Amino acid sequence: MVTVVMDDDVSDRFIDLEVKLAYQDRTIRELDGLVRELATRLEETEKKLAQLEQTVRAGEVPLGPPNEPPPHY
């Protein structure tokens, strides 16, 4: 009878471990997706920043007449 109690305890512990593993697997998949999405967004942002820097260095940004007052005056 003690053996049955131990088997039940071991079985319960095994089930608990399986549940925890399932949650960890799901969390890892979700985090992986998030990291991939953020990496893609970072790459796009870096490309846009490089284009903007190139545009500014080339002097292609029209800033308007130099002596024109800002629109809030």
ROGU-641211 format. One line per field, with one value per residue: residue in one letter; residue number from 1; x, y, z of N, C-alpha, C in turn. Coordinates in pm, 1 decimal, decimal comma. Layout:
BEGIN
type = [a;...];
seq = [NUM;...];
npx = [X;...];
npy = [Y;...];
npz = [Z;...];
capx = [X;...];
capy = [Y;...];
capz = [Z;...];
cpx = [X;...];
cpy = [Y;...];
cpz = [Z;...];
This chain:
BEGIN
type = [m;v;t;v;v;m;d;d;d;v;s;d;r;f;i;d;l;e;v;k;l;a;y;q;d;r;t;i;r;e;l;d;g;l;v;r;e;l;a;t;r;l;e;e;t;e;k;k;l;a;q;l;e;q;t;v;r;a;g;e;v;p;l;g;p;p;n;e;p;p;p;h;y];
seq = [1;2;3;4;5;6;7;8;9;10;11;12;13;14;15;16;17;18;19;20;21;22;23;24;25;26;27;28;29;30;31;32;33;34;35;36;37;38;39;40;41;42;43;44;45;46;47;48;49;50;51;52;53;54;55;56;57;58;59;60;61;62;63;64;65;66;67;68;69;70;71;72;73];
npx = [82,2;198,9;366,3;189,5;104,9;344,2;383,1;166,0;239,2;475,8;373,5;203,6;393,3;531,7;333,7;297,7;547,2;530,5;324,1;442,5;653,6;512,0;399,4;637,0;741,3;547,4;580,7;843,7;813,5;644,6;810,4;1019,6;891,5;835,4;1094,7;1190,5;1014,4;1079,2;1345,7;1318,7;1180,7;1376,5;1580,2;1448,9;1415,0;1680,5;1759,6;1595,7;1693,8;1957,0;1904,9;1789,4;2003,7;2180,1;2035,6;2025,1;2297,8;2352,6;2226,4;1969,1;1735,6;1463,8;1437,2;1300,0;1267,0;1543,7;1498,8;1233,6;965,1;864,6;564,1;392,4;396,9];
npy = [-119,9;124,0;150,5;207,8;463,8;601,8;562,0;705,6;957,9;1000,3;987,2;1210,7;1413,0;1381,1;1449,5;1717,1;1816,9;1775,0;1953,9;2198,0;2196,8;2211,5;2469,0;2616,6;2556,9;2679,4;2945,5;2991,2;2964,5;3185,4;3397,5;3365,0;3430,1;3698,1;3805,9;3762,8;3927,7;4180,8;4196,3;4214,1;4457,7;4625,8;4602,9;4721,2;4980,1;5060,3;5065,7;5271,8;5484,1;5498,2;5574,5;5823,8;5959,4;5963,8;6121,1;6365,3;6427,8;6463,0;6693,7;6713,9;6771,5;6971,4;7267,1;7499,6;7858,8;8052,6;8276,0;8281,7;8314,5;8086,8;7879,5;7928,3;8196,6];
npz = [0,0;63,6;-149,3;-357,2;-285,2;-312,4;-584,5;-682,4;-592,5;-734,8;-989,6;-986,5;-955,7;-1192,6;-1377,9;-1305,0;-1382,2;-1659,3;-1723,2;-1652,3;-1835,2;-2074,5;-2054,8;-2050,3;-2303,0;-2465,7;-2386,9;-2469,0;-2748,0;-2795,6;-2711,8;-2892,8;-3132,3;-3078,7;-3051,8;-3310,3;-3455,3;-3347,1;-3425,4;-3701,7;-3720,4;-3614,3;-3806,6;-4025,3;-3925,7;-3892,7;-4161,1;-4259,2;-4105,5;-4199,8;-4464,2;-4417,4;-4295,4;-4512,2;-4690,5;-4551,6;-4532,7;-4799,9;-4847,9;-4939,5;-4814,0;-4806,3;-4635,9;-4636,3;-4687,4;-4558,3;-4390,1;-4319,4;-4094,6;-3835,7;-3861,5;-3644,6;-3573,7];
capx = [0,0;290,5;417,0;87,3;110,5;464,8;359,7;77,1;318,2;567,3;289,7;162,0;509,9;559,5;231,7;332,0;661,3;482,5;248,0;539,6;725,6;422,3;394,7;766,9;749,6;462,9;644,9;961,4;764,5;596,8;926,6;1091,7;818,2;854,1;1232,3;1200,2;942,9;1158,1;1465,5;1275,8;1152,9;1504,4;1646,0;1379,3;1445,1;1820,0;1763,4;1536,2;1787,5;2068,9;1855,8;1771,8;2137,9;2233,5;1960,9;2067,8;2436,7;2352,3;2164,0;1847,6;1617,6;1421,4;1400,8;1227,0;1351,5;1618,2;1452,0;1089,5;931,1;791,3;421,0;316,6;402,6];
capy = [0,0;237,2;158,9;274,1;604,7;654,9;566,7;818,4;1080,0;1011,9;1016,6;1351,0;1497,3;1370,4;1529,8;1858,2;1850,9;1784,6;2078,5;2308,0;2191,5;2260,2;2615,5;2671,4;2546,5;2783,9;3074,2;3000,9;2992,3;3323,7;3486,4;3353,6;3510,9;3839,3;3843,5;3770,3;4048,5;4298,1;4199,1;4264,9;4600,2;4693,8;4609,5;4822,6;5110,9;5092,3;5101,7;5404,5;5579,3;5513,2;5654,6;5960,7;6017,3;5988,2;6234,0;6487,3;6456,5;6507,7;6824,9;6703,2;6797,9;7110,7;7322,1;7624,4;7979,0;8067,1;8385,8;8273,7;8283,8;7959,8;7895,0;7966,6;8341,7];
capz = [0,0;62,2;-285,2;-437,4;-250,5;-375,4;-728,2;-706,4;-572,6;-849,5;-1105,7;-974,2;-981,6;-1335,0;-1446,4;-1279,7;-1468,0;-1797,0;-1735,9;-1652,4;-1962,0;-2179,5;-2042,4;-2090,3;-2448,9;-2523,3;-2360,1;-2556,5;-2884,4;-2799,1;-2703,5;-3018,9;-3229,1;-3044,6;-3085,0;-3456,7;-3498,1;-3309,1;-3509,5;-3832,1;-3704,9;-3594,4;-3936,7;-4105,6;-3867,4;-3926,5;-4303,3;-4272,5;-4046,9;-4292,9;-4576,7;-4369,4;-4280,6;-4646,6;-4745,1;-4481,2;-4573,6;-4939,4;-4852,8;-5019,0;-4731,1;-4821,3;-4506,3;-4655,4;-4692,6;-4432,4;-4304,5;-4303,0;-3956,2;-3818,5;-3886,7;-3526,3;-3552,2];
cpx = [86,1;344,4;318,0;88,6;233,0;446,8;268,4;152,3;411,6;488,0;244,3;277,6;544,2;460,6;260,0;447,4;618,4;405,8;343,4;615,6;639,7;412,4;526,1;783,8;668,2;527,3;765,6;918,9;717,4;713,2;1007,4;1024,1;837,6;994,8;1249,0;1131,6;1023,2;1285,5;1431,9;1249,8;1281,3;1578,8;1582,3;1411,3;1587,1;1832,7;1708,5;1629,1;1905,3;2027,5;1840,9;1906,9;2197,4;2164,9;2006,8;2209,2;2443,4;2288,2;2035,2;1721,2;1579,0;1372,8;1323,2;1322,1;1418,5;1563,3;1300,1;1055,2;854,3;641,3;340,6;321,9;288,6];
cpy = [125,5;257,8;231,6;424,2;669,0;663,6;682,9;950,0;1104,1;1047,4;1162,6;1445,8;1497,5;1455,1;1678,0;1902,9;1863,8;1914,3;2197,1;2312,8;2245,2;2412,6;2678,7;2665,6;2656,5;2921,2;3094,5;3030,8;3137,0;3422,3;3482,8;3437,9;3659,2;3887,1;3855,4;3896,4;4173,5;4308,9;4254,9;4414,9;4679,8;4707,6;4716,9;4963,0;5153,9;5131,9;5242,9;5511,9;5603,4;5597,2;5800,4;6029,9;6051,5;6109,8;6364,9;6525,4;6510,4;6645,1;6826,3;6734,5;6944,0;7163,5;7451,6;7742,0;8004,6;8173,8;8385,0;8239,3;8152,1;7981,7;7939,3;8115,6;8408,9];
cpz = [0,0;-78,7;-375,2;-410,1;-315,0;-526,0;-764,9;-692,1;-690,6;-974,5;-1103,0;-1004,4;-1130,0;-1415,5;-1426,7;-1368,2;-1614,0;-1820,6;-1742,0;-1784,3;-2076,2;-2174,3;-2086,5;-2241,7;-2516,4;-2505,3;-2450,4;-2700,2;-2896,8;-2796,3;-2832,3;-3126,6;-3205,0;-3081,1;-3236,3;-3509,6;-3466,3;-3392,0;-3648,1;-3825,7;-3686,7;-3726,8;-4024,4;-4055,8;-3900,4;-4072,5;-4325,1;-4217,2;-4140,2;-4413,5;-4536,8;-4352,6;-4415,7;-4709,5;-4682,1;-4522,8;-4715,6;-4953,0;-4930,6;-4939,2;-4746,7;-4685,7;-4518,6;-4661,1;-4557,7;-4340,2;-4282,0;-4157,8;-3946,4;-3831,2;-3764,1;-3495,9;-3619,5];
